[in-house]
Amino acid sequence: MQLVCPVCGENLTRQERSFACPNKHSFDIARQGYVNLLTVQQKHSLAPGDTREQVLSRRAFLEAGFYAPIAQMLIDTAKKYGVTGEILDIGCGEGYYSSRLAEALGLPLTGLDISKEAVRCAAAKYKDAQWFCATAAHIPVADASAGLLTSLFALTLPEEFHRVLAPDGLYFQVLAAEDHLLGLKSIIYDELHHKEKDTVPEIPGFERLESIPIRFAFQVEGEQVQNLFSMTPHVFRIGKSGAERLAKTKTLSDTASCVLNVFRRV
């Protein structure tokens, strides 16, 4: 996939240990193999995105196979629609889902995340893909580069997604449903509040082809209870009493509930 300079927009060319543009902006390739294309002006904090602890917790949880049904549904749906071209994963995290999708389809993969820790972790394990740190608000790839764009449990940015997708390219969006992880929520919060969520949105520039519910039960024990919690946004919202209850929880039975929306670029 053709990368573009986040400073001037010119195409980046790979050198021996860096990527550089004609205007001499240069970006080193890290030892693990990823490239940091997140400029200082695009940062809203010193270290944006998931922390190393969150990334490692997510990897430990996902690698144990608890969310394998989500990965399998992505693969099955991509095969159903005959996906071709290159895959671009926005908010790729440590690469669990998209690496499996790319391997199953035999397609090239580029993953992007604003967390340097996430792409470092992805690049160290999945060597056959291209990983870079950048913001989804300014995706540093050329127009019409991707045949399939994925964004799982992450933000949707319609204009940028439309720009980087090829004509008739597909966008796979996974959104958490209202009843996602109610077991965990009932432990960490003193009371649960009903909050409506639009899990089948309309997106300008895209035609929604299908919405596929994904729902399955699972059980975690020991450290995996904390790993599950650490990989969710609830890590930023938990109070003292919730943290105390979570620390005493040795086994958790819960249900994952989300929706896979399939969009076509129009």
C-alpha positions, 0 to 999 in steps of 0.5 A: 500500500502506498504510504504518503508523507504526513507533513506534505502529502507526497508519496513515501519511498522505502529506503534501507531503514526509513521512508522518505518523500521528495521533500526530504521528510524522513521517517525511521523504521523501528527495530520491530518493523513499524513506522511512526507517521504520527506528527507532533501536531497530530498528537493530543497527548504525549503518548496517545492511544492504548498503553503498553499494559492495555495492549499486552492485556488485550493480546493475552485475552485475544490470543486465548481465543475468547473472541475467535467468533468475531475473527471468524465472522470477519473471515466468513463475510469477506469470503462471502463478498469476494474481497480483493485488493489490499486490507487497511485496518484502522485502529488495528491494535496489536493486530489479532483480527486483521492478521488472521483475516489477511492470512485467510484471504491471502491479501496484503495488510496494512495496519494503523493505530494511534498507539505506538505500543499497539503497532510495536506489538503488532509489528513484532509478531506479524512480520508479513504486514505493514504497520504504522503509527498514525491518526485515523483523522489523517490516514497517510495512505494514497487515495483509493488504496484499499479494497477492504477497510476494517475498523473494529470497536473504533471510530468511523471517519466517513470522509477519510475512509471514503478517500482511501477506499477503492471504488466499490471497496468494502468497509467492515465496521464492528460496533459493541451492542448495548448488552455487550459485557453486561457481566463485567459491567455489573461488577465494576459499576454500582448500577447499570444505566440503559444507554441506547446505541445506534449499531446500524448507522447510515454513513455518508458516502457508503451503502450499508449492505448487511448488518450481522449480529455476533453474540456468544457466551464465554468464561474467564478465570484468574488473570484473564478477568483483569485482562478483559477489563484492561482492554475495555474503555471501562478502565478509564471509568471505574471507581474505587468500589468497582475496582475492589469488587473486580479484584475479588472476582476470580471467575467471570461468565459473560456475553460478547455482543456486537454487530458487523456492518458491511458497507460499500463505498459509493 
